[in-house]
């Protein structure tokens, strides 16, 4: 029953993330990039700070200056700035496909930087999965879009954020970590405002859309945390790929995008190798236990 609850929470989180992506597409089409980052960052930071306060935690805390937290905030800035920039330049379906390499990149980073043991089977899965990413972005092809590199940077930033989260003590509340990350993104947006289109006064509808996006982001953060705490990681984590299903549905139904066969083939390779990597990691944990 706990695993079923965990799968449900993870699926809800991925739906909320996909809907947040949709909101960001609308926002970047109406407002300058730096302003969008600033509004989402400061809004999310304020709401998560309020949430942390209700839990009895002080926002200004020595936790903010911990090395893993600072690295995590920097990675969040790289991931979010690259992700939102990519949303404004490339199709949502393509971006969603590329970032599915995140679990493979996390495994790669854990082996290279955290000393985690990775067998030859998972190394092979990583190599094949990254080949699937190349199939999606197709560097060197006539139709290659350099803006796809923002999607690659977003995937790398997300992976670095996940790796930096591991050394953070479990006593540090998720709400504080989320508030710090959003605040870092808001600061990055503030710095970019003079260089990325300035500032425009949003209308009432856009204000509502942005607030809705921030709330969806909070739902996603809460749901993914609940999923990882309720169910077994090996069972729950593969449901991260449901985000791709939701993203493709939104891309086709809302933004009238078309998904070509090579992209679908690349996605199939990335997802298959990611699932295999999850399975091998679960096997290794069982043996260690």
Secondary structure, 3 states (H helix, E strand, C coil): CHHHHHHHHHHHHHHHHHHHHHHHHHHHHHCCHHHHHHHHHHHHHHHHHHHHHHCCCCCCCHHHHCHHHHHHHHHHHHHHHHHHHHHHHCCHHHHHHHHHHHHHHHHHHHHHHCCCCCCHHHHHHHHHHHHHHHHHHCCCCCCCCCCHHHHHHHHHHHHHHHHHHHCCCCCCCHHHHHHHHHHHHHHHHHHHHHHCCCCCCCCHHHHHHHHHHHHHHHHHHHHHHHHHHHCCHHHHHHHHHHHHHHHHHHHHHCCCCCCCHHHHHHHHHHHHHHHHHHHHHHHHHHHHC
